[in-house]
Amino acid sequence: MEQLANRLTDWIKKSVLGAGKAGAVIGLSGGIDSAVVAVLCKRAFPDTTLAVIMPCCSNKTDITHANELAKKFDIRTEVVELEAAYESLLKAFPESKAYHKNDKLSTSNIKPRLRMITLYYLASQLNYLVVGTGNRSEIAIGYSTKYGDAGVDILPLGNLVKRQVNELAEYLGITKDIINKPPSAGLWEGQTDEGEMGLTYNELDRYLITGEATAQVKKKIESMAKASAHKRAMPPAPPF
């Protein structure tokens, strides 16, 4: 893990400097992925790393964990409250039976897209790069919001399955409260990654690493991967 942490730290530094930027900005959610990325960025840029905490109808425990993580590793933070903007957008949308404002996923996906806007605003102000927190497991099945949490400049964890992220978190000294809590995108109260995906990270990681899974799990993963292929590619243009 020490070698991996050092290589990732070096990769982040080279990526940011290679883009002509001065530092890194990260959305700090209180979850394990953002905690690991924030610590790696702090290692790469001790003086020019910014972690942004962006409450939006959020779980208070997650906010507490984000603040505790930042304090433990001396990471500079900014808090940007997004709930008012979220509520304003919901009110501004058309009122019609053709639109389903009670669609939980459609409305909840506004939150990560507001966070993307916030991160890029601050990155532009500071001449930083936006560092994403997605891991290989999530990317493989499209478990992300397009132009939301998937809207980033670099993905340090992009080749690590969830199990590897957990191991890296242990090595880096991330608190057990963060490591052990059920992973969640925080889209709505009680939402968890595994509950929404309909499979466990252990099942997903095993398939990605070994190709082995039950017929049902394999079918589900391959179906999700196919349906989300557009998230892993640039917008297509006609070949003429």
C-alpha positions, 0 to 999 in steps of 0.5 A: 500500500505504501508504494501505491500511495506514493505512486498515486501521489506522484501521479496526481502531482504530475497530472496537475502540474502537467495541466498548468495548474497550481493545486487540487480541489476535491468535493469532500462528502464524508465518504471513504472515496473522497477521504482517500482522494483528499489525503492523497491530494494533500500529500501531493500539494500540501499548501494548495489542496482545497476540500469543498464540503457542499451540504444539500439536504445532506446527512449530518453525520457525513458532514461531521465525518468530512470536517473531522477528516479535514481537521485530522489531515490539516486540509483546507476546506470551504463550505458551500451550502447548496440546498437553497439553489437546489430548492430554487431549481426544483421550483423553477422547473416546468409544472406539467403532468409530462414531467415527474417531479416526484422522480427521486433519481431525476431530482436527486441527480441535481445535487451532484451536478450543482456540486460539479458547478461549484467545484469548477467555479472554485477551480477556475478561481484558484487555477486548480484541477478538479480531482474526482473520487470515482473508483473502478467498481463504480465506473464499470457499471456507470454508478455516477451522475453524468456531468455530476460527480463524473464531471472531473479532470482526473480520477486517481482511484479510477483503476482501483476496485472498492476493496483496494480503496478500503485497503488504501484508506486503512494505510492512510489512516482514515478513521474507522467511522468513515471506512466502516459505514455503508457507502452512500452517494448521499442522494436521499435519506437512507440511500446506500450504494449497494442498495441502489445497485442491487449487488454488493461491492464484493460481488462486483469487485470479484467479477471485475478482477476474476470474471467470476460471478453467479449467472444472475450477478454477471447478467446484472453487471454486464447489463449495467455496463452496457446501459452506462457505456455513454458515461465512459465515452466522449459525446459521439459525433457523426463519422462524416 
